[in-house]
Amino acid sequence: MKLLVAALASELQAFPAELPGFDRLVTGPGKLKAAYGLTRALDAAAYDEILVVGTAGAVDDDLDSGVYEVSAAIQHDVQDLDGVVGQHVSLPSHVETGRDGHTIATGDIFVDDADAVGRIRSLGGVLVDMETFSYIWVAQQFGVPIRVLRAVSDRAQDGATQLWDEVVAACSAQLWARVKDEYSV
């Protein structure tokens, strides 16, 4: 059995309510809700794989709209005791899925300005979200393989929150098409 995970129910709106071979989990947005929700799910049941789907902002001009595989996650909203941004006091600087793909920067702020985009790029992130680092870290603690697919919802610049309902519906449809194709469901 696999676990299909999203932060928001709206990110799964194009998916069927029942998906053979998958349980479903909606954690809520942000790193703490992501860590709490996934930890509870993995503590209650054993899974062969975790499949995370959802939206992300693109901070790399070379990324067009579409669905991207995530290979690693960093945190853009932390700093260590020496003030080094992106370095946590007690967590690793990055976590990996073991797959080829792109680096996503996770933080508990919605990124929608050029200054934040510049900081994230300087850390090596090309996508930005609010949960992926936590999902990967928790999966590693339980020893469960994880795959993360993110659909680009915006350019993480001014106005990134406009027309969210339409954008998330389109992203969900793109994610469902990819999952349906790759998992033959």
Backbone as JSON, one array per atom type, in Angstrom:
{
  "sequence": "MKLLVAALASELQAFPAELPGFDRLVTGPGKLKAAYGLTRALDAAAYDEILVVGTAGAVDDDLDSGVYEVSAAIQHDVQDLDGVVGQHVSLPSHVETGRDGHTIATGDIFVDDADAVGRIRSLGGVLVDMETFSYIWVAQQFGVPIRVLRAVSDRAQDGATQLWDEVVAACSAQLWARVKDEYSV",
  "N": [[0.85, -1.19, 0.0], [0.46, 2.23, -0.78], [0.97, 5.66, 0.24], [-0.75, 8.5, -0.48], [-0.08, 11.85, -0.4], [-0.93, 15.2, 0.36], [-0.76, 18.7, 0.99], [-3.0, 20.34, 0.93], [-6.49, 19.83, 0.47], [-7.55, 20.79, -1.89], [-5.48, 20.44, -3.69], [-5.77, 17.88, -4.46], [-8.1, 17.71, -5.89], [-8.63, 16.89, -8.54], [-8.16, 14.22, -8.46], [-9.46, 10.88, -8.13], [-11.8, 10.03, -5.51], [-11.4, 7.56, -4.28], [-8.57, 5.66, -4.64], [-7.18, 2.92, -5.99], [-4.88, 0.93, -4.19], [-3.78, 2.99, -2.77], [-3.71, 4.89, 0.22], [-5.0, 7.96, 1.51], [-3.83, 11.16, 2.53], [-4.25, 14.32, 3.91], [-2.45, 16.91, 5.07], [-2.48, 19.59, 5.84], [-1.24, 22.98, 5.55], [2.24, 23.99, 5.73], [5.33, 23.46, 7.59], [5.21, 22.3, 10.22], [2.59, 21.17, 10.43], [2.78, 19.4, 8.29], [4.84, 17.66, 9.15], [3.72, 16.65, 11.53], [1.28, 15.46, 10.64], [2.18, 13.51, 8.75], [3.85, 11.96, 10.37], [2.02, 10.89, 12.24], [0.46, 9.32, 10.48], [2.35, 7.45, 9.51], [3.05, 6.25, 11.84], [0.78, 4.86, 12.41], [0.34, 3.01, 10.36], [1.89, 0.78, 7.96], [3.69, 1.56, 5.03], [4.57, 1.09, 1.58], [5.51, 3.07, -0.03], [5.64, 6.63, -0.1], [3.83, 9.05, -1.73], [4.0, 12.25, -2.55], [2.08, 14.95, -3.61], [1.46, 18.15, -5.06], [1.4, 21.76, -5.12], [3.81, 24.26, -6.16], [5.9, 27.15, -6.07], [7.76, 28.54, -8.75], [11.1, 29.45, -8.8], [13.12, 29.61, -10.52], [13.85, 30.87, -13.59], [14.03, 29.23, -15.81], [12.28, 27.15, -15.47], [9.29, 26.07, -16.67], [5.66, 26.1, -16.62], [4.21, 23.12, -15.3], [4.77, 19.7, -14.2], [7.07, 18.7, -11.78], [9.67, 16.56, -10.66], [10.96, 16.13, -7.42], [14.16, 16.12, -6.06], [15.63, 16.86, -3.86], [15.43, 18.72, -0.78], [15.64, 21.87, 0.84], [15.78, 24.23, 3.57], [14.57, 27.48, 3.55], [13.98, 29.36, 5.42], [15.35, 29.33, 7.84], [18.12, 29.64, 10.17], [21.44, 29.03, 11.37], [23.33, 28.99, 14.5], [25.42, 30.65, 13.91], [24.33, 32.39, 12.2], [23.99, 31.61, 9.58], [22.06, 31.45, 6.82], [19.66, 29.07, 5.83], [20.82, 26.97, 7.06], [20.09, 24.78, 9.62], [19.77, 24.61, 13.2], [19.68, 22.05, 14.36], [18.83, 20.19, 12.46], [19.45, 18.47, 9.3], [21.14, 20.19, 6.57], [20.07, 19.72, 4.09], [17.75, 17.43, 2.6], [17.2, 14.33, 0.9], [15.43, 12.66, -1.76], [16.3, 10.49, -3.15], [15.86, 10.28, -5.8], [16.13, 11.44, -9.22], [15.95, 14.89, -10.02], [14.72, 18.09, -9.04], [15.76, 20.72, -6.77], [13.96, 21.8, -4.0], [12.95, 24.57, -2.05], [11.91, 24.87, 1.19], [9.72, 26.56, 3.38], [8.06, 28.35, 6.04], [6.66, 30.52, 5.06], [4.76, 32.28, 2.64], [6.05, 32.72, -0.43], [6.34, 35.55, -2.33], [7.77, 37.63, -3.49], [10.45, 39.44, -5.11], [12.89, 39.75, -3.69], [12.91, 37.64, -1.79], [12.86, 35.5, -3.58], [15.38, 35.79, -4.76], [17.06, 35.21, -2.55], [16.39, 32.53, -2.12], [17.18, 31.34, -4.53], [19.93, 31.74, -4.25], [20.52, 29.87, -2.34], [20.25, 27.54, -3.71], [17.78, 26.57, -4.44], [15.16, 25.81, -6.76], [12.51, 25.57, -6.9], [9.77, 26.39, -4.7], [8.13, 25.78, -1.62], [5.94, 24.9, 1.16], [6.12, 22.55, 2.66], [7.68, 20.27, 1.81], [10.37, 19.66, 2.76], [9.87, 18.78, 5.38], [8.2, 16.52, 4.91], [9.99, 14.78, 3.55], [12.04, 14.49, 5.46], [10.65, 13.28, 7.63], [9.8, 10.88, 6.38], [12.3, 9.69, 5.98], [13.02, 9.21, 8.64], [11.34, 7.13, 9.26], [12.12, 5.29, 7.44], [10.87, 4.95, 4.97], [10.43, 4.9, 1.5], [10.18, 7.85, -0.48], [8.47, 9.91, -2.79], [8.24, 12.95, -4.52], [6.15, 15.06, -6.24], [5.71, 18.09, -7.79], [3.61, 20.62, -9.0], [3.94, 23.54, -10.89], [2.64, 26.45, -9.69], [2.87, 29.18, -9.67], [5.02, 32.07, -10.11], [6.31, 32.84, -7.84], [6.42, 35.54, -7.27], [5.38, 39.01, -6.99], [1.88, 39.12, -6.66], [1.4, 36.42, -6.68], [-0.6, 35.02, -5.39], [-2.97, 35.45, -6.69], [-5.99, 34.43, -8.31], [-6.12, 31.8, -7.26], [-7.9, 29.58, -6.94], [-8.47, 28.75, -9.58], [-5.9, 28.21, -10.53], [-4.95, 26.17, -8.78], [-6.7, 24.13, -9.41], [-6.02, 23.57, -12.08], [-3.37, 22.73, -11.68], [-3.79, 20.46, -10.07], [-5.06, 18.81, -11.91], [-2.97, 18.4, -13.75], [-1.18, 17.02, -12.09], [-2.69, 14.73, -11.46], [-2.89, 13.56, -14.02], [-0.22, 12.86, -14.46], [0.29, 11.07, -12.3], [-1.65, 9.1, -12.8], [-0.72, 8.12, -15.24], [1.95, 7.23, -14.64], [1.61, 5.46, -12.52], [-0.26, 3.73, -13.39], [-3.05, 3.76, -12.72]],
  "CA": [[0.0, 0.0, 0.0], [1.15, 3.51, -0.85], [0.29, 6.77, 0.88], [-0.83, 9.71, -1.28], [-0.05, 12.96, 0.55], [-0.98, 16.58, -0.11], [-0.96, 19.66, 2.07], [-4.35, 20.9, 0.82], [-7.47, 19.0, -0.24], [-7.72, 21.33, -3.24], [-4.44, 19.91, -4.56], [-6.21, 16.53, -4.86], [-9.46, 17.79, -6.42], [-8.76, 16.17, -9.8], [-7.94, 12.8, -8.18], [-10.67, 10.19, -7.65], [-11.89, 9.92, -4.05], [-10.78, 6.27, -3.93], [-7.52, 5.31, -5.59], [-6.72, 1.57, -5.62], [-3.48, 0.8, -3.78], [-3.34, 4.19, -2.07], [-4.43, 5.62, 1.24], [-4.88, 9.39, 1.26], [-3.58, 12.0, 3.7], [-4.13, 15.77, 3.74], [-1.82, 17.32, 6.32], [-2.56, 21.02, 6.15], [-0.05, 23.66, 5.05], [3.33, 24.35, 6.63], [6.26, 22.41, 8.01], [4.77, 21.58, 11.42], [1.44, 20.33, 10.09], [3.28, 18.33, 7.43], [5.57, 16.69, 9.98], [2.78, 16.02, 12.46], [0.34, 14.61, 9.91], [2.84, 12.34, 8.18], [4.31, 11.12, 11.48], [0.85, 10.13, 12.74], [0.07, 8.31, 9.49], [3.36, 6.4, 9.46], [3.01, 5.56, 13.13], [-0.44, 4.04, 12.45], [0.29, 1.99, 9.3], [3.11, 0.59, 7.18], [3.51, 1.88, 3.61], [5.68, 0.77, 0.69], [5.99, 4.32, -0.62], [4.88, 7.86, 0.11], [3.79, 9.88, -2.92], [3.54, 13.6, -2.23], [1.72, 15.78, -4.76], [1.0, 19.48, -4.66], [1.83, 22.92, -5.88], [5.04, 24.94, -5.76], [6.29, 28.31, -6.86], [9.02, 28.4, -9.49], [12.01, 30.57, -8.59], [14.08, 29.53, -11.61], [13.2, 31.32, -14.83], [14.06, 28.17, -16.81], [11.2, 26.19, -15.22], [7.98, 26.45, -17.18], [4.59, 25.42, -15.9], [4.3, 21.68, -15.48], [4.99, 18.9, -13.0], [8.5, 18.43, -11.59], [10.12, 15.62, -9.64], [11.85, 16.75, -6.45], [15.24, 15.24, -5.63], [16.16, 17.32, -2.57], [14.78, 19.88, -0.17], [16.38, 22.7, 1.79], [14.9, 25.18, 4.25], [15.0, 28.84, 3.27], [13.55, 30.27, 6.48], [16.05, 29.02, 9.08], [19.54, 29.96, 10.21], [22.12, 28.39, 12.5], [23.81, 29.9, 15.56], [26.34, 31.61, 13.3], [23.56, 33.26, 11.32], [24.03, 31.13, 8.19], [20.71, 31.18, 6.33], [19.52, 27.77, 5.19], [21.39, 25.96, 7.97], [19.29, 24.63, 10.83], [20.56, 24.34, 14.39], [19.77, 20.62, 14.67], [18.41, 19.35, 11.33], [20.41, 18.55, 8.19], [20.95, 21.35, 5.68], [19.21, 19.28, 3.0], [17.3, 16.04, 2.62], [17.08, 13.86, -0.47], [14.44, 11.61, -2.02], [16.93, 9.37, -3.83], [15.43, 10.33, -7.2], [16.63, 12.57, -10.0], [14.97, 15.96, -10.09], [15.06, 19.46, -8.7], [15.8, 21.09, -5.36], [12.88, 22.69, -3.57], [13.21, 25.29, -0.81], [10.72, 24.85, 2.02], [9.67, 27.55, 4.46], [6.73, 28.63, 6.55], [6.15, 31.79, 4.54], [4.37, 32.23, 1.23], [7.01, 33.55, -1.16], [5.73, 36.3, -3.43], [8.5, 38.85, -3.83], [11.72, 39.23, -5.79], [13.99, 39.61, -2.73], [12.87, 36.27, -1.27], [13.24, 34.62, -4.68], [16.84, 35.9, -4.87], [17.67, 34.47, -1.43], [16.16, 31.1, -2.35], [18.09, 30.95, -5.62], [21.31, 31.7, -3.74], [20.65, 28.64, -1.56], [20.2, 26.41, -4.64], [16.42, 26.15, -4.72], [14.55, 26.23, -8.03], [11.09, 25.57, -6.57], [9.55, 26.77, -3.31], [6.86, 25.33, -1.04], [5.86, 25.03, 2.61], [6.04, 21.25, 3.35], [8.47, 19.14, 1.31], [11.48, 19.3, 3.64], [9.32, 18.0, 6.49], [7.76, 15.22, 4.42], [11.16, 13.94, 3.26], [12.73, 14.19, 6.72], [9.85, 12.29, 8.37], [9.89, 9.6, 5.66], [13.61, 9.13, 6.28], [13.03, 8.72, 10.02], [10.6, 5.87, 9.26], [12.7, 4.39, 6.45], [9.91, 4.71, 3.89], [10.76, 5.64, 0.28], [9.27, 8.97, -0.75], [8.53, 10.57, -4.09], [7.56, 14.23, -4.45], [5.83, 15.7, -7.52], [5.16, 19.43, -7.58], [3.17, 21.36, -10.18], [4.21, 24.97, -10.74], [1.41, 27.23, -9.56], [3.14, 30.61, -9.79], [6.43, 32.43, -10.27], [6.79, 33.28, -6.52], [6.64, 36.99, -7.35], [4.2, 39.8, -6.62], [0.64, 38.66, -7.27], [1.4, 34.95, -6.78], [-1.8, 34.43, -4.8], [-4.15, 35.77, -7.49], [-6.66, 33.36, -9.07], [-5.67, 30.53, -6.68], [-8.83, 28.48, -7.19], [-8.27, 28.29, -10.96], [-4.55, 27.68, -10.66], [-4.81, 24.89, -8.08], [-7.47, 23.14, -10.17], [-5.19, 23.18, -13.22], [-2.21, 21.98, -11.16], [-4.28, 19.16, -9.64], [-5.3, 18.03, -13.13], [-1.65, 18.0, -14.26], [-0.63, 16.01, -11.18], [-3.45, 13.49, -11.64], [-2.49, 12.96, -15.3], [1.11, 12.25, -14.27], [0.16, 9.92, -11.41], [-2.42, 8.09, -13.53], [0.17, 7.56, -16.27], [3.12, 6.56, -14.09], [1.21, 4.4, -11.57], [-1.26, 2.89, -14.09], [-4.28, 3.69, -11.92]],
  "C": [[0.89, 1.24, 0.0], [0.31, 4.57, -0.15], [0.39, 7.99, -0.02], [-1.0, 10.89, -0.33], [-0.13, 14.29, -0.18], [-1.17, 17.48, 1.1], [-2.41, 20.15, 2.11], [-5.26, 19.95, 0.05], [-7.64, 19.49, -1.68], [-6.65, 20.83, -4.2], [-4.77, 18.51, -5.07], [-7.57, 16.54, -5.56], [-9.65, 17.05, -7.73], [-8.61, 14.66, -9.62], [-9.27, 12.15, -7.78], [-10.62, 10.06, -6.12], [-11.23, 8.64, -3.55], [-9.78, 5.93, -5.03], [-6.95, 3.96, -5.18], [-5.22, 1.54, -5.31], [-2.94, 1.97, -3.01], [-4.28, 4.54, -0.92], [-4.17, 7.09, 0.96], [-4.7, 10.15, 2.57], [-3.48, 13.46, 3.26], [-3.64, 16.31, 5.07], [-2.14, 18.73, 6.77], [-1.24, 21.66, 5.75], [0.99, 23.94, 6.14], [4.11, 23.16, 7.13], [5.77, 21.63, 9.23], [3.58, 20.67, 11.15], [1.86, 19.16, 9.22], [3.97, 17.25, 8.25], [4.63, 15.94, 10.91], [1.87, 15.03, 11.74], [1.0, 13.35, 9.36], [3.36, 11.41, 9.28], [3.17, 10.28, 12.03], [0.46, 9.02, 11.78], [1.05, 7.15, 9.46], [3.45, 5.62, 10.77], [1.83, 4.58, 13.19], [-0.44, 2.9, 11.44], [1.63, 1.93, 8.58], [2.79, 0.85, 5.7], [4.76, 1.51, 2.84], [6.32, 2.03, 0.12], [5.06, 5.45, -0.21], [4.98, 8.64, -1.2], [3.17, 11.22, -2.54], [3.24, 14.32, -3.53], [1.27, 17.14, -4.24], [1.59, 20.55, -5.55], [3.14, 23.48, -5.33], [5.21, 26.18, -6.62], [7.6, 28.01, -7.56], [9.86, 29.64, -9.24], [13.14, 30.58, -9.62], [13.34, 29.88, -12.9], [13.17, 30.25, -15.91], [12.97, 27.12, -16.61], [9.88, 26.77, -15.72], [6.91, 25.84, -16.29], [4.7, 23.94, -16.21], [4.55, 21.0, -14.16], [6.46, 18.52, -12.95], [8.72, 17.45, -10.45], [11.09, 16.37, -8.72], [12.89, 15.72, -6.01], [15.75, 15.6, -4.24], [15.37, 18.52, -2.08], [15.73, 20.55, 0.81], [15.35, 23.57, 2.51], [15.43, 26.59, 4.02], [14.67, 29.81, 4.4], [14.18, 29.95, 7.83], [17.48, 29.54, 8.99], [20.15, 29.34, 11.45], [22.6, 29.44, 13.5], [24.79, 30.94, 15.04], [25.64, 32.55, 12.33], [23.57, 32.84, 9.86], [22.62, 30.72, 7.77], [20.7, 29.85, 5.58], [20.11, 26.64, 6.02], [20.57, 25.94, 9.25], [20.21, 24.32, 12.0], [20.72, 22.84, 14.62], [19.31, 19.68, 13.55], [19.44, 19.45, 10.21], [20.11, 19.76, 7.3], [20.08, 21.0, 4.48], [18.85, 17.82, 3.21], [17.04, 15.63, 1.19], [16.05, 12.73, -0.58], [15.08, 10.36, -2.62], [16.53, 9.29, -5.29], [16.11, 11.5, -7.91], [15.54, 13.64, -10.03], [15.55, 17.29, -9.67], [15.06, 19.68, -7.19], [14.7, 22.09, -5.07], [13.28, 23.32, -2.23], [11.9, 25.38, -0.03], [10.83, 25.92, 3.1], [8.24, 27.83, 4.85], [6.24, 30.03, 6.2], [5.78, 31.59, 3.08], [5.26, 33.21, 0.49], [6.31, 34.22, -2.33], [6.44, 37.62, -3.7], [9.9, 38.53, -4.34], [12.89, 39.05, -4.82], [14.06, 38.19, -2.17], [13.3, 35.27, -2.35], [14.76, 34.63, -4.85], [17.56, 35.12, -3.78], [17.55, 32.96, -1.65], [17.07, 30.58, -3.46], [19.53, 30.81, -5.12], [21.57, 30.46, -2.89], [20.61, 27.38, -2.44], [18.81, 25.91, -4.95], [15.94, 26.65, -6.07], [13.03, 26.24, -7.92], [10.96, 25.97, -5.1], [8.18, 26.29, -2.85], [6.93, 25.47, 0.47], [5.91, 23.7, 3.36], [7.12, 20.23, 3.0], [9.62, 18.73, 2.21], [10.98, 18.41, 4.77], [8.88, 16.62, 6.04], [8.95, 14.29, 4.21], [11.85, 13.54, 4.56], [11.98, 13.13, 7.52], [9.92, 10.93, 7.69], [11.22, 8.92, 5.94], [13.65, 8.55, 7.69], [12.34, 7.36, 10.12], [11.16, 4.86, 8.26], [11.77, 4.03, 5.31], [10.33, 5.53, 2.66], [9.7, 6.72, 0.01], [9.55, 9.53, -2.15], [7.72, 11.85, -3.98], [7.4, 14.79, -5.86], [5.16, 17.04, -7.22], [4.81, 20.06, -8.92], [3.38, 22.85, -9.92], [2.89, 25.74, -10.77], [1.62, 28.72, -9.81], [4.64, 30.81, -9.93], [7.02, 32.97, -8.96], [7.17, 34.76, -6.53], [5.37, 37.71, -6.92], [2.98, 39.29, -7.37], [0.52, 37.15, -7.35], [0.13, 34.31, -6.23], [-3.06, 34.7, -5.61], [-4.67, 34.53, -8.22], [-6.31, 31.96, -8.56], [-6.59, 29.38, -7.03], [-8.65, 27.9, -8.6], [-6.92, 27.61, -11.12], [-4.42, 26.32, -10.0], [-5.59, 23.79, -8.8], [-6.66, 22.65, -11.38], [-3.99, 22.35, -12.78], [-2.64, 20.58, -10.73], [-4.52, 18.25, -10.85], [-3.99, 17.55, -13.74], [-1.05, 16.89, -13.4], [-1.36, 14.68, -11.35], [-3.07, 12.8, -12.94], [-1.14, 12.25, -15.16], [1.02, 11.0, -13.41], [-0.55, 8.78, -12.11], [-1.53, 7.38, -14.55], [1.27, 6.71, -15.65], [2.77, 5.4, -13.13], [0.13, 3.49, -12.16], [-2.52, 2.69, -13.25], [-5.43, 4.36, -12.64]]
}
